[in-house]
Structure formats: C-alpha cells, structure tokens
Amino acid sequence: MSRLLSPSKRMPSVSVKRFFCSLLVASLFGTSLPAWAANPTEFVNTKSRSVSRIEFLEWTLKSMDIAMKGECDLSYKTVSVRSQKILCALEDRDVLEGIFPDAQTDFTKPITRGEAIIILTALTNAHDTADVKKFRDSRTKDPLLLRAMQNAVARKWLTPLRATYFGVTRNLTGTEALSLLQSATNQNPVKQKVKIKIDVLPPQINSPSTQVPNAELIQAVWQLLQRDYLRSSSIDEREASYKMIEGMVNSLGDPYTTFFRPVQADQFQTQIKGELTGIGAHVEVQSGSIVIVTPLPNSPAEKAGLLPGDIILKADNTTLTGLPLDLAVSYIRGKKGTSVNLLIQRGSSSMNVTVVRDTISIPEIDISSQGSLVIVKLAQFGDTTDANIRSVMEKVAAKNPSGIVVDLRNNPGGLLHAADMLVSAFVPKNSVVALVKGKNGISKELTDFTPIIDADIPVVVLVNNGSASASEIVAGALQDYKRAKIVGTKTYGKGTVQEVLTFQSGEALKITIGEWLTPLGRTIDKIGVQPDIVTTDTATPDQQLKAAINALR
C-alpha cells in the first residue's frame, strides 16, 4: 500500500505521509498532520511498511551526522559495498557486536523496535531509567534490551503498543523510525534535527505525463512579465509561484486535494495533538461553498449554534464563496478572544452568527456508564486515541459490561491506524478493516492485534451526518462483520484516500490517491454508512443515545 515519491534534482526535497482517513476536511484551526511529517526531513517515508536493519542504520548515521567509513574488518559474511560503509561507521563505535553477534546476520530483514532502541541507546550513551515491569516483554535476560526499554520509556522515544506490552519484537515501521530518530536526536545535547535522505527514484520521472503542461508558455509569460511589465520590480516571485501551484491544484475540482503554504502546513500538526485555536469546526468546499462538516464538542462553533451542513457565506465582510479552502479558512481563524461574524445559510434561510474564537482542547476519549452498559465516546481519531484506545478498551472489558456503545457522532475522522486499533478490539486478528482501491489495484488494511471485547458482548456504534472518514471506516467494518448494530443517521460519506507530502521548504500538498471500501467492498464516498436503526438527533434529551441503549437490551 505504500508509494514512495522521491524528488529528482529539479524537485524540492519532500517528506511523504499517507492519510488513508485523516482529518481530510480542512478545519477552522488547521488540518492535521503528525509531528514527524512536519519535521525538516529531506524526504521520504511511508507510514506502514517495515524498515530494514540497514535502512535504519543508515538513517541513524545521517540523523546524527556520523560519516560513513570506507573499509574495516567486518565479521558479517554477505553485505553490499554500501552496507559495509554503514556498518563500519557503527563498528567504530562498538554498537554492532552486542546487538548483531551472528556473522550470518541479514541486514536486509526488518529491524525490530527492540533492536532500534538498543542502537540509539548505545549511540546516545543514554542512561535514563523507568519502571518497565508492567510490560510483559520486559522479562528478558538480555541486559542491553532491558536497559534500552528503560531508557526509551523514560525518554518517551516510542509509544508502547499496549498498556502491558511494549512491542520490542515487533517490526519498526517508517513512521516509528522517523519519530524515534527525531525524539532521540532532539534529546541528544549534541544534535538538534533529524535529516534523512532516502534515494528512491520514482518510475519514469521524465516521462511526458510528469512534465509541467505548457511549460514553455508558462516560462515565456514569466520572462515577458520580468522584461516588459511596468512594475516588474514589485513582483512577488514567491506569491506568483504559489498562485500558479494553487491554480493547478484547484483546477482538479477535488476538495480533498489541496496545496498548503508554510503557515497552513505548520498548522497540520496541531489538531492531531488535540490542541486547537479558532472556532472549532471542520469545513470543506462543496460546489464552491464553505460547508461545516461538524462543530467540535463544546467548541465556540457548537456553543454559537452552528450545525453540520451550514454554509458559511461570509466571515465579517469577506465573501468566502469561490475562495480556495485554505484562504477562506484564514478569514475565519484568528486569535483567542477575538470574534468573527459569520453569515450562515441553513436550508433556504440565512442568519448572522457571531463566534468568539478560543483555544480548544479536545478530550478525544470519554468513558461513561449507564448501569452495566459502557459508553465510549470518541471526538476524533488522533494521537491520543491511537496510543490509548486499546488500553481503554481493556479497562472497559474489565468492567464486564452487558453492552457497549461506541459514540462516533460528530467525529470527523483522523488516523487510519487509530481506527484499526479500535476495530481490532472487536474482531479477530488480521481482519480486513478497509479495502484501499488505488490506481494500481486494491490493497487491504488489516488489524494487527487480537480482540479485547468478548464476542458475546453486544455493541452499538452511534453515528450521524457529522461522522466522517475514520468514523465511517469503523462503522462500516463492524457493520460488515455483523459485530455491531449501527444506530443514528446516515454518515457523512467521506470515502477517498489522501496522501500528504510536506516539502522541506515548508509547504505541503494533500493529494487524493485512492478510495477506501468496507471489508465487503461497499462504497462509502458520497453515500455514507446507512444505520441499521435510524433515529433523528434533533430531539432533546438525547434520543439517539436512548435508541442505542435500547438496541443493546
């Protein structure tokens, strides 16, 4: 499922991150991107594939500015010339023999999380300690591994895979590798930034289909402007280049394919961490209009009465219709405590709504009970959910509930892996979470863990028209497996796959590269997930939640 893009000599360096179901609608406070993808890596990696030992060792050298060495006396039998240079540089620092003592070691095989933290612990000469007894895999006779685990937990290098399982034997993924190197390098007083270059050339980079259309005409117009335009000295070259790129991207007519300038690209990482500034609503472009997908719980937008489907016509005196999404959003965002007057169209009527901007902290996971029933409400599928949902579900299972409600109403989505982690709590290991249909065929996204919740415990997933993307993946998968009843109203219908590329110069490009389907091959895009039990969400008190609870009894 991974696809690499590496720049040619004429392309800027770029980091690649695929969002199978990220927060793929822009928000009034920025769009999400995990922190590692916004860091100044030269380029390029994918989220899910395993990293080989030699890859990780090479990236480690480059992240720590350790020069490769030409020759040395190695005991390893079969290594390439380039691998020998990498291994010799590490042999000089006495970090190989204790980790890879076998002369037959295959460095092309995936590196484990344990091997990676042992290497970095040795290279950084770190001695921090933490209590790791709660992790089953800490019961090791390998002193290097135990020390590395204590150090990695103390320094928060890697997120444990489960509350009681660190995951030292699991293969290290690309995302984990870059995050680990960033964390280890930033905490090393000598070095401050990770700089990694992976030389992977895309196929047919110079083929006609990859060339800029009308490049000669564009160049000619630019030269004429520089030569003959009366005020050529006032031309903002950076602005002109951005306008050209934005025009090219906007010509696609795809609201999910967007070019972000550095300021917007920097904001990518804020929401996924659950710290936001703005009015707190997710929006997207529909037929040229700025439409609210969902307001966040307890956000200024929700408190002001904004609803999913509302069209924002104006922000103060600026007409937003027809503007690029990032530009329109910039008129709505602002500093905490300031207000913005929005002209809202709802159905056939319009109204003015004043919203006071604020800093918003999203409590991603909220657990409550009604008798023996447990209600798990998720605000988004961000880093918190990704890291903690398995341990949360273990605590839910420990309550021996008679039923579980998973409340995904107004949850706009998030990280695919977070959705995987939630689905994995209910279905067998290696179950299909989603099918991803791209230009080169269909691939499968599978669960990595065994289920937590007993199969005989009934489950209801509560959704509405603000449930999008990752929420729909969870609802669609559990519905296909008949593991849960879906209650509420039809979901949003966000069923395409995006990839986010962050350039070293600070810009980012989010591009649609496929479509996801439910495990049984159902299309969700512009259709949504149809509930098994339909109930409106306009009544007070919460009739939808009552319907969900009744479905469990």
N, C-alpha and C positions, 0 to 999 in steps of 0.2 A: 504494500500500500504506500510505500514511501517513494517519493520522487525528489531527486536532487537537482538543483539548479546552481550551476557554478558560473561565475562571470568569465567572459573572455577578457582579453586585455583592454577591450574598449568598454567594458561594463564595470560599474562600481561594485565594490565588494558588498555582499549581501548575506544576511542570515535568514534561514528559511524555517518557518514553523507552520505546520498544517493544523487547521482547526476543523475537525470533522463536524463539530457542532458547538462552536464557541458562541460568545455573545455576538452573533453575526448581524445584529442590528446596531447601528450607532446609538450612542446614548448621549444624554444631555450633560454628561460629565466625562465623555471619552469612551473609547472602546477597549476591550480587554486584550491583554497580551501578557503571558507570563514573563517574569522579570528577565529570565536568561535570554529571551529572544530580543529584548531591547538593549542588551549589553553590547559593547563595541567589539563583537567578534568579527573577524574578517569575513567568514562565511563557512560552512553551511551545514545544517544537520536536519534530520527528521526526528519526530517525536518518539516513534515507537520501535524502530529497529535496534537490534542489539549491536553494541560496539565491540570490535575485535580488540584483542590484547594489544596488538601493535599499533592500532589506531589510537587507543587511549594513551599508550606510552608516548607516541609522537605528539599528541595534543598537550600532554603534560609537559614535555620538554618546551614546547612553544609557549605555553602559558607562563612558564617560569623563566623564559629566556635562557634556557640551557642549550648550548651549542651541541650539535651532533659531532661525533668523533669519527674519524676516518677508519681506523683499524684498531683491533685489540684481540686478545686471545680469549675467544668465547668457547664454552663447552657445548653450546647448543649445535645440533647436527645440521639442521636444514633451515637456514634463514636466507632471505634475499640480501642483496648488497645494501639496499636502503634500510632494511630491518637491522642489519648488522651495525650501521652507523647509530641507529636509535639505541640499540641495546648496549653498545659500547659506551655511549654517554652515560647510561644509567649504571653500567658496571663500574665506572669510575667512582660512583657514589655509593657503592656497596648496597644496592637496594634490590638486586635481582636474585642472588643465590638463595636467600632465605625464602623468597616468595615462589620462585620457579626453579626448584633444585633439579628437576628431571632434565637430562640432556635431550630428551625427545619432546620437550615442550613444544606444542603447536601454537605459535603466536598469532595465527590467523583465526583461531577459535575465539568465541565471545569471552570477554573478560567479565568476571563476576563482581558484584558490588563489594564483596569482601576483599578481593584482590586489589580493587581500585583504592579502597580506603587504606589498605596496608601500604601501598606505594606512596600515597600522598602523606601518610603519617611519617614514613621514613624520610621523604624528601623535605618536609617542612620541619622535621625534628620536633614534632609536637608532643606534648606530654600531658595534655588535659585529661581529666578523668570524669566519668559519670557512672552512676549505678545502672548497669545493663542487665541485672539479674532477671528482670521481668521478661526479657526476650528469650524464647526457647533456644534460639541458635547461639546464645552466649555461652552455652555449656560446651565449650570447646577446649581441647587440650593444646591448641595452637596459641602460644603466648602472643605472637605477632598479631593474630586476628583479634584476640580479646582486647589487646591494647588499642588496636585500630578502632574497634567498635566503641570503646570508652571515649576515645578522642573524637570520633565522628559524631557521637551523640552529644558530647559536651559542646562541640563547636557547631552543631546543627548543620553538618555537611550534607547529610542525606536524611530524608524523611523515612522512618520505619514503615514497612509495608502494612503492618498491623500492630495493634496495641501490644501484642505479645510475641511478635515475630519481626525481627529487623530485616531479614532477607539477604544475608551475606552470600548465600549460594545462588541467588537469582542473577540472571544476566543483566548487566548495566545497559540501560537504553541511552539513546542520543541525548534526550532531554536531561536525564540524570547526570550524564557525563559533563555536559556544559555547566549545569548547576553546581555540580560537585567541584569542578575546577574553579568556577567563579568564587564559590564560598571559600575554598582552601587558599586560593591566591589572595583574595581580599584580606584574609586573616593572617596571612604571612606578612610580617612587617617590611619585608624587602620588596615585594611586588604588590601592585595595586589593581592591575587589569588583566583579564584573560584575553589573549589574542591567538586565535586559532585559524589556520588556513588549511582547508582540505581541497586538494587539487582534483576536482571531478569535472570533466568537461561534458556538457550536455551534448546529445547527439545532433549532428547536422547543424552546428551552431551558425554556420554561414549559408545555410540553405535559403532560397528565396523567401520562404514563408516566415523566416525570422528577421528579415530585413525591414527597416522602417519604410512604410509605404510613402511614395512620393518624396523620398529623401532629398533628391536633387532639387525639387521645387521648394521644399522647406528651407534648404540651405540657401537657395537663390534669394528667397524672400528675406531671410535673415540678413544676408550680405547687403541687399538693397537698402534695408532699413538702417543698417550701420553706415552705409556710404552716403545715402541721399536724404534720409529723414531729417527734417529741420532741427528737431530736438534730440538727436541721436545720443548726445551726451547724458541725457536724463533717462535713457533706457535702463530699466532694472533687469539685468540679464537673468538673475535667479527667478524673479517673478515671471518673466517671459517663459522660461523653461518649465516652470510649474504649470502655467496656463496651458502650454502645449500638451503636457502629460495628462493633465486633468481633462482636457478636451478629448484626447484619445480614449481615456478610460470611460468617460461619461458617454461617449458615442455608442458604447456597448448596450446601453439601456438596462444594465443589470444593477439593481440597487445594492447588491452584496459585493460587487467588485468596485473597490474604491482606492484612490491614491491619497495617502496622508502626508502632509507636510510635517516637519520635525516636531512642532508643538503638539499636533494631534497624535503623532506616533508615540511621543513620550507619554501621552495620556492612556495609551493602550494598556499599560501595566497596572494602572491604579484600581480599576474596578474589580479585577480578578482577585485583588487582595482585600476587597471589601471596604475600601476607604474611598469615598466619593465626594465631590464638591459640585453642586449645581442644584437643579430642581428635582432630580431623582426620577427620571422617566426614560425608558428605552424608546427610540423612534426609528423609523425608516422612511424611505421615499417610496410612495405609491402613486404612479401616474403624475409625477412632478410635485406631489403634495407631501408635506411632512406629517406623518401619521404616528400617533402614540401607539406602540405595541403594548406596553404595560407600564404603569407607575409602580415604583418600588414601595413595599410596605412601609408605612409611617414616614414616607418621604414628603417634602413640601408639595410635590405634584399631587400625591394622593390626598393630602390634607386640604388642598385647594379644590378638590373635587374632579380632577382630570380622570378620564376613563380610557380604557383601550378602545381604539378606533377614532378617538378625537383627532381632528385635523387642525394643526397649528398654522393659521393663515399669516399671522404677523407676530413679531416679537418687538414690543414697543412700536415704533413707527416703520419698521422694516418689513417689507413683504417677503415671505420665505418661499412661496410657491415658485417653482422653477429653479431654485438655487441648488447647487451641489450640497450633498448632505452635510459634509464637514463645515462648509461655510454657514449653512442655515443653523447648525447646532452652535456655532461660535457666537451667534447673536442671542441665543437663549442662555448659554452659560454665563457665569460671572462670579464675582467674589461673594463670599459668605456675608449674609446680612443685606445684600442689595436685592432689589426687587425687579421683576420683569413683568410687563403687561402683555398678556397673550390674547390674541383674537382667535377664538376657538370655534370651529364648525362642528356641530354634533347633529348628525342627520340633516334635516332641512333648515335648522336654525343655527344662529351664531350668537356668541356671547364673549364678553371680555372677562378674563380671569387674571388676577394679579397673584404672582407666586414669589415668595421670599426665598432666595437661594440659601442653601445651608450645606454644611459638611455632613455627609450621611455615612453612617457605619452600618453595614449590612450584617445582621445576625443570620448567617446562612442556614444554620440548623436550629430548629426549636422543637423540643420534645414535650408533649403533654399527655395526660391520661384522662380517660372518662371511664371510671370503673376499671374493668380488666382490659379495656381497649387502649392501645397506644397510638398517638397521632404524631407522625414525623413530618414536620413542615420544612420545606427547603425553599429558600429565597432565590438561590442561584446555584449553579454547579461550578463553584470557584475553587480556589486552592484549599479553603477550609474543608469543603465537602470532599474534595479529592483525598485529602490527608486523613480525615477523621470519620468518614461515613461508615467504614467497616467497623471501627471500634464502637461507634454509636449504635450500630445495629446489633453488635454483640451485647451491649447493655440492654437493648430492647428485648433481645431473646432471653436474657437472664430474668426478665420480669415475668416470663411465662404468659404472654398476653393471649387473650382469647381471639384477638384480631388486630390488624394493623391498618391504619390509614396513612398513606403517603400523600401529603398535600402538596401538589405542584402548581396550584393556581397562581397565576401572575409570575411564574418562574420563567424568565426569558431564555434560559439555557446556560451554557458555559462550556466546560471542558468535556470532551468525549470520555476521557479516562475516568472522570468523576461519575459520569453516567454508567460506565462499565462497572465501577466499584459498587454502585447502588444495585444494579441489576444482578450482580454476582451474589448478593446476599440472599437472593430468592431462587436462583436457577442453578443447575449443575455446572461444574467447571467445564470450560471450552464450549459453552453455549454461544450461539451467534447473537450478538447484541444488535448489530445492524449490518446490512449489505451496503457496500460503497461502490456505486457504478460510475466509473471514470471513462476517459477516452480509450483506455487500453483494456477494458473489461471490468469484471466485478470482483471485488475482494471482500473478505469477511472480517469483521471486528468481533473478537471472541473474549469471553470472560476468562480471567486468569486464576480465580480462586474458587474454593468450594463454598457451597451455600451456608448461610448462618441461620436463617429462619427455617424452622421445620416446615415440611411441605404441607402438613395438615392444618397449619395456621392460616386462616383466610386473610386475604389482602385486598384492599381497595386503593386505587390511585385516583385522586381527586384533581380534576383539570378544568380549565376554562379557556376562553379565547386569548388569554394572556400567557398561556403555557406554550412555549415555543422551543424548537431546536432540541437540546439535550432532554428537556422535559418530554418531548414527543417521542424521542428515542426510547426512554424508559417506559412510557405508557404503551407505545406500540409493541415493544418486545414482550412485556409482561402480559399484554393482551393476546399476542400471538401464541404464547406458551400456555394460555389459559391459567396463568398463575395469579392473576389479579383481575377484578372487575374494574372497569373504568367508569367513573361517575362524574357528572358535571355537564359542561357544554363542549362543543367541538373545539379542538385546539387550533392554534394559530395557522399552522401549515407552512413551517419553515423546514424544507427538506433538501436543501442544497449544501454542498461541501465547499468550504473555503480554505485557502492556504494563505498565510500571512508571511510576507517577506520583508524583513527590516534591513535597510541599507546602512552601511557603515556611516554614511554622511547624515543619517538621522531620519530619512524618510521611510515610509512603509507602503507596501502595496498588498491589499487584500483581494484575492482573485478566486472566483468560482472555478473549481476544478472537477466537480462531480456532483452526484446526487446520492443521498442515502435512502435506503428502503428498509422496511421492517424485516425481521428474520424470514417471514413468509413471502417477502417480495412485494409488499404493499407500498404504493407511492404515497408520500405524505405531503410533498410540496404543493402548496396552494389548495390542498384538500384537508389536511389535518387528520387527527385521530378522532373517530366518532365514538362517543361514550357508549358503553353497554346500557347504562341507565342515565337518561337525560334529565337534568333538573336545572332550572334557571338559577342565577346567582343575584337576582335583584331583590329578593325578599330579605327582611330583617325580622328576627335574628337569622343566623347563618343556616339557611335551609339546605344548602348544598352539603355542608358538613353533616347535618342531621340525616340526609339521604345516604351519605357514605356510611355512617354508623349503622343505620337501619339495614343496609346491604350486608353488613357483617353478622347480623343477628338472625 
